[in-house]
Amino acid sequence: MRSGDLKEYLRKLPLCLPSKSFETRPELDAFLERTKVIPNVIAEVDDIALLRIFAIRSGAVVAIPEMGVINELKTRDLIVVAKASGIAQKFYAVTRQRQFRNPLAEKLIESIRRGTG
């Protein structure tokens, strides 16, 4: 099978999905519905790290943000079969007030707040 042939992958291989607690799951379900293929869902996982393990070791198609498997994509241990357009996973950084501020961290956080980071 070639990269990009999502329907063929979904017909032949099991599928691991992020659980329904993920904010992007409704959009992902809609994307899968548009493929007109009924996937064989073998797992719904609550954790990006566990999805990463499924992606690496299960032989299944895994719906995971690229950020979760960036190293494996670089080394070609994993391939992107398809990208679900219009779906973006949000990540949050939580900080606390520090006695000594880190100017680099403050600059990064401010650029993210402005949407330029």
GROMACS elastic network, one bead per residue, 0.5 to 0.9 nm:
[ bonds ]
;  ai    aj funct       b0    kb
    1     4     6  0.88074   500
    1     5     6  0.69908   500
    1     8     6  0.72640   500
    1     9     6  0.72804   500
    2     5     6  0.59364   500
    2     6     6  0.89020   500
    2     8     6  0.89534   500
    2     9     6  0.89290   500
    2    81     6  0.79427   500
    3     6     6  0.76678   500
    3    79     6  0.71570   500
    3    80     6  0.66724   500
    3    82     6  0.73172   500
    4     7     6  0.87335   500
    4    80     6  0.74471   500
    4    82     6  0.50885   500
    4    83     6  0.84068   500
    5     8     6  0.55892   500
    5     9     6  0.65172   500
    5    10     6  0.88976   500
    5    81     6  0.65744   500
    5    82     6  0.73771   500
    6     9     6  0.50778   500
    6    10     6  0.60953   500
    6    11     6  0.85697   500
    6    35     6  0.81197   500
    6    81     6  0.58944   500
    6    82     6  0.59820   500
    7    10     6  0.51091   500
    7    11     6  0.61405   500
    7    12     6  0.87100   500
    7    35     6  0.64861   500
    7    36     6  0.82121   500
    7    37     6  0.65675   500
    8    11     6  0.51239   500
    8    12     6  0.62790   500
    8    13     6  0.83858   500
    9    12     6  0.52931   500
    9    13     6  0.55773   500
    9    14     6  0.83584   500
    9    60     6  0.87894   500
    9    61     6  0.71455   500
    9    81     6  0.79652   500
   10    13     6  0.54846   500
   10    14     6  0.67659   500
   10    15     6  0.70035   500
   10    37     6  0.69568   500
   10    38     6  0.77610   500
   10    39     6  0.55194   500
   10    40     6  0.74636   500
   10    61     6  0.72565   500
   11    14     6  0.80923   500
   11    37     6  0.69342   500
   11    38     6  0.77011   500
   11    39     6  0.66102   500
   11    40     6  0.79541   500
   12    39     6  0.89044   500
   12    40     6  0.88034   500
   13    39     6  0.82437   500
   13    40     6  0.73883   500
   13    59     6  0.75905   500
   13    60     6  0.56166   500
   13    61     6  0.64923   500
   14    39     6  0.69078   500
   14    41     6  0.58452   500
   14    42     6  0.61035   500
   14    43     6  0.88808   500
   14    58     6  0.89601   500
   14    59     6  0.79626   500
   14    61     6  0.62072   500
   14    62     6  0.85859   500
   15    39     6  0.64919   500
   15    40     6  0.58135   500
   15    42     6  0.58838   500
   15    43     6  0.71470   500
   15    44     6  0.89339   500
   15    60     6  0.54606   500
   15    62     6  0.57560   500
   15    63     6  0.77301   500
   16    40     6  0.86995   500
   16    41     6  0.58650   500
   16    42     6  0.58517   500
   16    44     6  0.59168   500
   16    45     6  0.73917   500
   16    51     6  0.74758   500
   16    54     6  0.73598   500
   16    55     6  0.81773   500
   16    60     6  0.67059   500
   16    61     6  0.62593   500
   16    63     6  0.63903   500
   16    64     6  0.88248   500
   17    20     6  0.87401   500
   17    25     6  0.83203   500
   17    28     6  0.88179   500
   17    41     6  0.73086   500
   17    42     6  0.83428   500
   17    43     6  0.62675   500
   17    45     6  0.62601   500
   17    46     6  0.89513   500
   17    51     6  0.77649   500
   17    61     6  0.86813   500
   17    62     6  0.61214   500
   17    63     6  0.53164   500
   17    64     6  0.75453   500
   18    21     6  0.78618   500
   18    22     6  0.63932   500
   18    24     6  0.86650   500
   18    25     6  0.68466   500
   18    43     6  0.82292   500
   18    44     6  0.52494   500
   18    46     6  0.59753   500
   18    47     6  0.74183   500
   18    48     6  0.78011   500
   18    51     6  0.72491   500
   18    62     6  0.84918   500
   18    63     6  0.67808   500
   18    64     6  0.72016   500
   19    22     6  0.58892   500
   19    25     6  0.70733   500
   19    43     6  0.84337   500
   19    46     6  0.51911   500
   19    47     6  0.82984   500
   20    23     6  0.76643   500
   20    24     6  0.84556   500
   20    25     6  0.56745   500
   20    26     6  0.76890   500
   20    44     6  0.77942   500
   20    45     6  0.87342   500
   20    46     6  0.81946   500
   21    24     6  0.86184   500
   21    25     6  0.74238   500
   21    46     6  0.71418   500
   22    25     6  0.54530   500
   22    26     6  0.85181   500
   22    46     6  0.75247   500
   22    89     6  0.86184   500
   23    26     6  0.73445   500
   23    27     6  0.85302   500
   23    89     6  0.75685   500
   23    90     6  0.84047   500
   24    27     6  0.54798   500
   24    28     6  0.61895   500
   24    29     6  0.87367   500
   24    87     6  0.65597   500
   24    88     6  0.70814   500
   24    89     6  0.63762   500
   24    90     6  0.87622   500
   25    29     6  0.60276   500
   25    30     6  0.85561   500
   26    29     6  0.51079   500
   26    30     6  0.62732   500
   26    31     6  0.86549   500
   27    30     6  0.50684   500
   27    31     6  0.61552   500
   27    32     6  0.86742   500
   27    84     6  0.87416   500
   27    86     6  0.80374   500
   27    87     6  0.64161   500
   28    32     6  0.62057   500
   28    33     6  0.85574   500
   28    63     6  0.82805   500
   28    84     6  0.72119   500
   28    87     6  0.71553   500
   29    32     6  0.51303   500
   29    33     6  0.61257   500
   29    34     6  0.87348   500
   30    34     6  0.63572   500
   31    34     6  0.52720   500
   31    35     6  0.69112   500
   31    84     6  0.65414   500
   31    85     6  0.82444   500
   31    87     6  0.89298   500
   32    35     6  0.52881   500
   32    36     6  0.73418   500
   32    37     6  0.74596   500
   32    38     6  0.82991   500
   32    39     6  0.82567   500
   32    84     6  0.87036   500
   33    36     6  0.55663   500
   33    37     6  0.70823   500
   33    38     6  0.78481   500
   34    37     6  0.80709   500
   35    38     6  0.84208   500
   38    41     6  0.88834   500
   41    44     6  0.76569   500
   42    60     6  0.86510   500
   44    51     6  0.87476   500
   45    48     6  0.78059   500
   45    50     6  0.68923   500
   45    51     6  0.63094   500
   46    50     6  0.77278   500
   46    51     6  0.80432   500
   47    50     6  0.53061   500
   47    51     6  0.62693   500
   47    52     6  0.86651   500
   48    52     6  0.61243   500
   48    53     6  0.87558   500
   48    64     6  0.71990   500
   48    65     6  0.81623   500
   48    68     6  0.63229   500
   49    53     6  0.64894   500
   49    54     6  0.88451   500
   49    68     6  0.71218   500
   49    69     6  0.89529   500
   50    53     6  0.50294   500
   50    54     6  0.63257   500
   50    55     6  0.85985   500
   51    54     6  0.50034   500
   51    55     6  0.61239   500
   51    56     6  0.86688   500
   51    62     6  0.70353   500
   51    63     6  0.79679   500
   51    64     6  0.66703   500
   51    68     6  0.82456   500
   52    56     6  0.62328   500
   52    57     6  0.86124   500
   52    62     6  0.82060   500
   52    64     6  0.74196   500
   52    68     6  0.63968   500
   52    69     6  0.62270   500
   53    56     6  0.51222   500
   53    57     6  0.59437   500
   53    58     6  0.76894   500
   54    57     6  0.53363   500
   54    59     6  0.77439   500
   54    60     6  0.73208   500
   54    61     6  0.87375   500
   54    62     6  0.70508   500
   55    58     6  0.60959   500
   55    59     6  0.69913   500
   55    60     6  0.66605   500
   55    61     6  0.69504   500
   55    62     6  0.54841   500
   55    63     6  0.84712   500
   55    64     6  0.82311   500
   55    69     6  0.83151   500
   55    78     6  0.75343   500
   56    59     6  0.73188   500
   56    60     6  0.87978   500
   56    69     6  0.88438   500
   56    72     6  0.80492   500
   56    77     6  0.74739   500
   56    78     6  0.69996   500
   57    60     6  0.82237   500
   58    61     6  0.84171   500
   58    62     6  0.89569   500
   59    62     6  0.88960   500
   61    81     6  0.81575   500
   64    67     6  0.82126   500
   64    68     6  0.66496   500
   64    69     6  0.78355   500
   65    68     6  0.55152   500
   65    69     6  0.74311   500
   65    70     6  0.89430   500
   65    88     6  0.79705   500
   65    89     6  0.66804   500
   66    69     6  0.54612   500
   66    70     6  0.57456   500
   66    73     6  0.81051   500
   66    80     6  0.84076   500
   67    70     6  0.52088   500
   67    71     6  0.86965   500
   68    71     6  0.84721   500
   69    72     6  0.53474   500
   69    73     6  0.62692   500
   69    74     6  0.87689   500
   69    78     6  0.80082   500
   70    73     6  0.51943   500
   70    74     6  0.63014   500
   70    75     6  0.88364   500
   71    74     6  0.50661   500
   71    75     6  0.62952   500
   71    76     6  0.84424   500
   71    77     6  0.85737   500
   72    75     6  0.51802   500
   72    76     6  0.58763   500
   72    77     6  0.50296   500
   72    78     6  0.55165   500
   72    79     6  0.82543   500
   73    77     6  0.61854   500
   73    78     6  0.51888   500
   73    79     6  0.60248   500
   73    80     6  0.77298   500
   74    77     6  0.77859   500
   74    78     6  0.83511   500
   75    78     6  0.77347   500
   76    79     6  0.62711   500
   80    83     6  0.71669   500
   83    87     6  0.87638   500
   84    87     6  0.60152   500
   84    88     6  0.87591   500
   85    88     6  0.83158   500
   93   109     6  0.81824   500
   95    98     6  0.87971   500
   97   100     6  0.87419   500
   97   101     6  0.80431   500
   98   101     6  0.57957   500
   98   102     6  0.84822   500
  101   104     6  0.89168   500
  101   105     6  0.82087   500
  101   106     6  0.75892   500
  102   105     6  0.53961   500
  102   106     6  0.62043   500
  102   107     6  0.86944   500
  103   106     6  0.50230   500
  103   107     6  0.60831   500
  103   108     6  0.86328   500
  104   107     6  0.51454   500
  104   108     6  0.62884   500
  104   109     6  0.86960   500
  105   108     6  0.51086   500
  105   109     6  0.61272   500
  105   110     6  0.85283   500
  106   109     6  0.51472   500
  106   110     6  0.60495   500
  106   111     6  0.85591   500
  107   110     6  0.51682   500
  107   111     6  0.61660   500
  107   112     6  0.86755   500
  108   111     6  0.51684   500
  108   112     6  0.62781   500
  108   113     6  0.86957   500
  108   117     6  0.67460   500
  109   112     6  0.51190   500
  109   113     6  0.62218   500
  109   114     6  0.87298   500
  109   117     6  0.80360   500
  110   114     6  0.62631   500
  110   115     6  0.85505   500
  110   116     6  0.86977   500
  110   117     6  0.81895   500
  111   114     6  0.50992   500
  111   115     6  0.60857   500
  111   116     6  0.51104   500
  112   116     6  0.58318   500
  113   116     6  0.77074   500
  113   117     6  0.79583   500
  114   117     6  0.75722   500
